[in-house]
Amino acid sequence: MKSIVRIAFALTTLAACAAASAEPYDQADQERRARNREEAIAKHGDSRVSYQAGSEERTTLREKTHRAADKTRSFTHRQAEKMRRFGERQNRRYGTPAPAIDTQQRRSP
């Protein structure tokens, strides 16, 4: 019984492979693929310029990068200011910490 199942499975596999390789690619299909390829290249070919959907506004990659860098700088600056204010509040509340003692200076021969 097992051998019959294996033979049937092998024949089915061979038939599927033969059908897939025998699929014709006619001239119309090749032209359609070439047209799609050209449209994709035209749409995504120039990565420096993108078009906003529904408008004629064009933004360059440089402008997008600049806006992202500005947002990052702004966020970093706000976080640094928060930490400074937090440190100032803690110093007012608990006093300024004493400077660390340098152990190299204490070891006098």
N, CA, C and O of each residue as an XYZ file, in Angstrom:
436
protein
N       0.822     -1.189      0.000
C       0.000      0.000      0.000
C       0.862      1.247      0.000
O       0.557      2.230     -0.675
N       1.940      1.196      0.763
C       2.789      2.367      0.840
C       3.430      2.675     -0.499
O       3.594      3.840     -0.860
N       3.790      1.641     -1.231
C       4.447      1.867     -2.524
C       3.482      2.507     -3.523
O       3.906      3.325     -4.338
N       2.200      2.155     -3.479
C       1.213      2.756     -4.375
C       1.059      4.246     -4.073
O       0.954      5.065     -4.986
N       1.046      4.585     -2.799
C       0.915      5.993     -2.398
C       2.148      6.774     -2.845
O       2.021      7.897     -3.333
N       3.321      6.202     -2.687
C       4.557      6.874     -3.103
C       4.585      7.087     -4.614
O       4.981      8.152     -5.086
N       4.166      6.082     -5.366
C       4.147      6.195     -6.827
C       3.151      7.279     -7.254
O       3.447      8.085     -8.136
N       1.991      7.294     -6.636
C       0.977      8.309     -6.972
C       1.486      9.711     -6.633
O       1.293     10.652     -7.402
N       2.130      9.839     -5.486
C       2.676     11.139     -5.081
C       3.771     11.590     -6.053
O       3.827     12.765     -6.415
N       4.635     10.672     -6.475
C       5.704     11.003     -7.416
C       5.131     11.413     -8.770
O       5.603     12.373     -9.379
N       4.117     10.690     -9.241
C       3.492     11.037    -10.517
C       2.793     12.398    -10.447
O       2.859     13.176    -11.399
N       2.141     12.682     -9.354
C       1.484     13.976     -9.178
C       2.508     15.111     -9.167
O       2.289     16.168     -9.759
N       3.611     14.878     -8.492
C       4.667     15.888     -8.440
C       5.247     16.127     -9.821
O       5.436     17.277    -10.217
N       5.531     15.072    -10.557
C       6.063     15.214    -11.912
C       5.075     15.935    -12.824
O       5.478     16.763    -13.641
N       3.810     15.633    -12.695
C       2.796     16.283    -13.536
C       2.713     17.774    -13.211
O       2.572     18.593    -14.118
N       2.797     18.130    -11.950
C       2.740     19.541    -11.557
C       3.955     20.299    -12.074
O       3.828     21.423    -12.560
N       5.120     19.695    -11.973
C       6.338     20.335    -12.486
C       6.273     20.494    -14.000
O       6.670     21.530    -14.532
N       5.777     19.475    -14.696
C       5.676     19.551    -16.150
C       4.684     20.627    -16.565
O       4.932     21.346    -17.534
N       3.576     20.754    -15.860
C       2.579     21.767    -16.193
C       3.129     23.172    -15.934
O       2.858     24.095    -16.703
N       3.887     23.334    -14.872
C       4.445     24.646    -14.555
C       5.495     25.064    -15.569
O       5.565     26.233    -15.949
N       6.312     24.116    -16.010
C       7.359     24.467    -16.971
C       6.799     24.630    -18.377
O       7.415     25.294    -19.211
N       5.654     24.041    -18.652
C       5.063     24.127    -19.989
C       4.172     25.348    -20.134
O       3.627     25.574    -21.214
N       4.006     26.138    -19.091
C       3.142     27.313    -19.161
C       3.733     28.317    -20.151
O       4.866     28.766    -19.978
N       2.989     28.660    -21.161
C       3.553     29.544    -22.191
C       3.580     31.004    -21.728
O       2.660     31.479    -21.061
N       4.630     31.682    -22.090
C       4.738     33.112    -21.860
C       4.664     33.761    -23.236
O       5.658     33.816    -23.960
N       3.493     34.247    -23.585
C       3.327     34.801    -24.918
C       3.828     36.246    -24.987
O       4.252     36.819    -23.984
N       3.771     36.810    -26.168
C       4.299     38.150    -26.415
C       3.539     39.199    -25.602
O       4.147     40.142    -25.097
N       2.228     39.048    -25.471
C       1.427     40.014    -24.723
C       1.827     40.027    -23.247
O       1.896     41.080    -22.613
N       2.085     38.836    -22.721
C       2.500     38.750    -21.319
C       3.860     39.415    -21.111
O       4.059     40.120    -20.122
N       4.780     39.199    -22.022
C       6.099     39.830    -21.915
C       5.994     41.347    -22.031
O       6.690     42.071    -21.320
N       5.120     41.840    -22.934
C       4.934     43.290    -23.076
C       4.319     43.887    -21.815
O       4.704     44.974    -21.384
N       3.359     43.170    -21.227
C       2.739     43.652    -19.994
C       3.761     43.735    -18.871
O       3.779     44.706    -18.115
N       4.609     42.723    -18.760
C       5.646     42.733    -17.726
C       6.628     43.883    -17.949
O       7.032     44.548    -16.995
N       7.009     44.118    -19.195
C       7.933     45.211    -19.508
C       7.297     46.554    -19.175
O       7.961     47.437    -18.633
N       6.017     46.714    -19.494
C       5.307     47.957    -19.174
C       5.242     48.176    -17.664
O       5.477     49.286    -17.187
N       4.927     47.127    -16.918
C       4.871     47.232    -15.459
C       6.236     47.594    -14.889
O       6.334     48.405    -13.969
N       7.288     46.993    -15.436
C       8.644     47.274    -14.979
C       9.001     48.743    -15.225
O       9.568     49.403    -14.353
N       8.667     49.251    -16.418
C       8.953     50.645    -16.737
C       8.187     51.602    -15.840
O       8.725     52.623    -15.411
N       6.918     51.269    -15.553
C       6.131     52.120    -14.659
C       6.721     52.132    -13.257
O       6.782     53.178    -12.611
N       7.152     50.977    -12.793
C       7.752     50.904    -11.457
C       9.045     51.698    -11.394
O       9.310     52.385    -10.407
N       9.852     51.607    -12.445
C      11.108     52.362    -12.473
C      10.813     53.853    -12.524
O      11.478     54.643    -11.854
N       9.816     54.242    -13.320
C       9.464     55.661    -13.411
C       8.932     56.176    -12.082
O       9.201     57.314    -11.698
N       8.178     55.338    -11.383
C       7.589     55.769    -10.110
C       8.631     55.821     -8.998
O       8.644     56.764     -8.207
N       9.499     54.824     -8.930
C      10.443     54.713     -7.822
C      11.887     54.941     -8.237
O      12.794     54.823     -7.414
N      12.106     55.263     -9.488
C      13.470     55.382     -9.989
C      14.264     56.488     -9.334
O      15.423     56.284     -8.975
N      13.659     57.672     -9.168
C      14.364     58.793     -8.556
C      14.013     58.802     -7.085
O      12.969     59.325     -6.696
N      14.872     58.231     -6.269
C      14.572     58.106     -4.836
C      14.699     59.430     -4.105
O      14.306     59.536     -2.944
N      15.248     60.453     -4.777
C      15.418     61.746     -4.105
C      14.148     62.570     -4.123
O      14.015     63.496     -3.324
N      13.200     62.264     -5.015
C      11.989     63.057     -5.133
C      10.790     62.150     -4.926
O      10.697     61.080     -5.528
N       9.880     62.581     -4.076
C       8.645     61.825     -3.895
C       7.467     62.781     -4.044
O       7.588     63.972     -3.758
N       6.338     62.261     -4.489
C       5.154     63.077     -4.696
C       4.152     62.780     -3.602
O       3.896     61.621     -3.277
N       3.584     63.838     -3.034
C       2.552     63.666     -2.020
C       1.278     63.216     -2.725
O       0.973     63.692     -3.818
N       0.544     62.315     -2.114
C      -0.677     61.810     -2.722
C      -1.711     62.928     -2.792
O      -1.994     63.585     -1.790
N      -2.271     63.138     -3.979
C      -3.328     64.121     -4.131
C      -2.842     65.558     -4.273
O      -3.672     66.465     -4.337
N      -1.572     65.800     -4.324
C      -1.084     67.169     -4.496
C       0.140     67.157     -5.386
O       0.727     66.107     -5.645
N       0.512     68.316     -5.843
C       1.675     68.446     -6.712
C       2.918     68.817     -5.923
O       3.965     69.097     -6.508
N       2.814     68.821     -4.600
C       3.958     69.189     -3.759
C       5.041     68.133     -3.871
O       4.776     66.941     -3.721
N       6.255     68.573     -4.132
C       7.376     67.655     -4.247
C       8.314     67.897     -3.072
O       8.672     69.038     -2.782
N       8.703     66.844     -2.410
C       9.664     66.960     -1.324
C      10.863     66.093     -1.659
O      10.722     64.954     -2.105
N      12.027     66.642     -1.439
C      13.227     65.874     -1.731
C      13.607     65.051     -0.521
O      13.153     65.305      0.594
N      14.436     64.073     -0.759
C      14.916     63.226      0.325
C      15.701     64.056      1.330
O      15.656     63.790      2.531
N      16.424     65.066      0.838
C      17.197     65.945      1.720
C      16.270     66.686      2.678
O      16.578     66.812      3.864
N      15.132     67.180      2.171
C      14.183     67.882      3.036
C      13.592     66.943      4.079
O      13.440     67.318      5.242
N      13.259     65.727      3.666
C      12.710     64.759      4.622
C      13.734     64.439      5.709
O      13.399     64.363      6.891
N      14.979     64.254      5.293
C      16.035     63.945      6.257
C      16.243     65.117      7.205
O      16.443     64.928      8.405
N      16.195     66.325      6.661
C      16.383     67.520      7.490
C      15.264     67.637      8.529
O      15.525     67.946      9.692
N      14.024     67.389      8.110
C      12.905     67.452      9.064
C      13.056     66.395     10.155
O      12.810     66.671     11.330
N      13.457     65.195      9.770
C      13.636     64.131     10.763
C      14.759     64.488     11.733
O      14.639     64.250     12.934
N      15.846     65.055     11.221
C      16.953     65.449     12.099
C      16.523     66.568     13.038
O      16.907     66.577     14.208
N      15.727     67.513     12.536
C      15.225     68.592     13.398
C      14.354     68.036     14.524
O      14.462     68.472     15.671
N      13.500     67.083     14.199
C      12.648     66.482     15.224
C      13.496     65.770     16.273
O      13.220     65.864     17.470
N      14.521     65.063     15.825
C      15.401     64.358     16.760
C      16.149     65.342     17.639
O      16.247     65.147     18.851
N      16.682     66.410     17.029
C      17.392     67.436     17.800
C      16.480     68.078     18.827
O      16.876     68.290     19.972
N      15.253     68.389     18.416
C      14.298     69.016     19.325
C      13.983     68.092     20.504
O      13.954     68.527     21.656
N      13.749     66.816     20.204
C      13.455     65.859     21.266
C      14.632     65.728     22.233
O      14.448     65.732     23.450
N      15.834     65.614     21.684
C      17.024     65.467     22.521
C      17.219     66.697     23.396
O      17.556     66.579     24.574
N      17.008     67.878     22.821
C      17.153     69.117     23.589
C      16.133     69.172     24.722
O      16.472     69.548     25.844
N      14.884     68.799     24.435
C      13.857     68.806     25.487
C      14.215     67.836     26.611
O      14.049     68.159     27.787
N      14.706     66.647     26.254
C      15.066     65.679     27.286
C      16.238     66.175     28.123
O      16.250     65.983     29.339
N      17.228     66.813     27.490
C      18.375     67.346     28.231
C      17.918     68.441     29.192
O      18.387     68.509     30.328
N      17.002     69.295     28.737
C      16.488     70.350     29.609
C      15.736     69.754     30.797
O      15.864     70.243     31.920
N      14.956     68.707     30.559
C      14.247     68.043     31.657
C      15.234     67.501     32.681
O      15.015     67.637     33.884
N      16.316     66.890     32.217
C      17.312     66.342     33.147
C      18.013     67.449     33.927
O      18.281     67.295     35.118
N      18.313     68.565     33.261
C      18.932     69.689     33.979
C      18.011     70.214     35.060
O      18.436     70.447     36.192
N      16.730     70.402     34.706
C      15.779     70.902     35.714
C      15.631     69.907     36.858
O      15.548     70.309     38.019
N      15.598     68.624     36.547
C      15.503     67.609     37.592
C      16.719     67.679     38.517
O      16.575     67.626     39.739
N      17.912     67.799     37.938
C      19.130     67.899     38.747
C      19.123     69.140     39.627
O      19.534     69.093     40.786
N      18.650     70.257     39.066
C      18.583     71.490     39.866
C      17.602     71.332     41.011
O      17.891     71.768     42.126
N      16.446     70.720     40.767
C      15.467     70.499     41.845
C      16.047     69.610     42.939
O      15.875     69.883     44.127
N      16.735     68.542     42.532
C      17.321     67.650     43.527
C      18.412     68.353     44.332
O      18.527     68.139     45.539
N      19.211     69.188     43.673
C      20.248     69.932     44.399
C      19.637     70.925     45.373
O      20.158     71.108     46.473
N      18.538     71.570     44.987
C      17.870     72.494     45.912
C      17.272     71.728     47.087
O      17.328     72.188     48.228
N      16.711     70.578     46.810
C      16.045     69.807     47.856
C      17.055     69.170     48.815
O      16.862     69.229     50.029
N      18.112     68.572     48.303
C      19.030     67.799     49.128
C      20.413     68.418     49.242
O      21.274     67.870     49.930
N      20.642     69.531     48.594
C      21.952     70.153     48.653
C      22.854     69.625     47.548
O      22.628     68.553     46.988
N      23.870     70.402     47.257
C      24.806     70.023     46.214
C      25.691     68.896     46.725
O      26.197     68.983     47.844
N      25.892     67.847     45.946
C      26.725     66.736     46.419
C      28.177     67.175     46.570
O      28.667     68.037     45.841
N      28.838     66.567     47.520
C      30.255     66.876     47.734
C      31.067     66.321     46.579
O      30.727     65.278     46.021
N      32.134     67.009     46.220
C      32.956     66.487     45.118
C      33.612     65.171     45.521
O      33.904     64.933     46.693
N      33.827     64.354     44.551
C      34.457     63.053     44.800
C      35.903     63.271     45.220
O      36.585     64.158     44.706
N      36.361     62.454     46.156
C      37.736     62.566     46.644
C      38.630     61.752     45.734
O      38.347     60.585     45.462
N      39.701     62.354     45.265
C      40.639     61.666     44.404
C      41.604     60.872     45.298
O      42.345     61.462     46.084
N      41.594     59.578     45.182
C      42.408     58.730     46.050
C      43.900     58.891     45.755
O      44.728     58.634     46.629
N      44.248     59.303     44.564
C      45.661     59.478     44.224
C      46.273     60.642     44.996
O      47.453     60.600     45.343
N      45.485     61.678     45.267
C      45.996     62.827     46.000
C      46.184     62.499     47.490
O      47.075     63.061     48.128
N      45.376     61.617     48.048
C      45.447     61.288     49.470
C      46.672     60.458     49.786
O      47.148     60.491     50.921
N      47.195     59.724     48.839
C      48.340     58.847     49.095
C      49.630     59.662     48.952
O      50.242     59.693     47.884
N      50.008     60.284     49.985
C      51.274     61.026     49.981
C      52.345     60.173     50.627
O      52.101     59.562     51.668
N      53.542     60.117     50.023
C      54.609     59.294     50.629
C      55.181     59.937     51.852
O      56.083     59.379     52.478
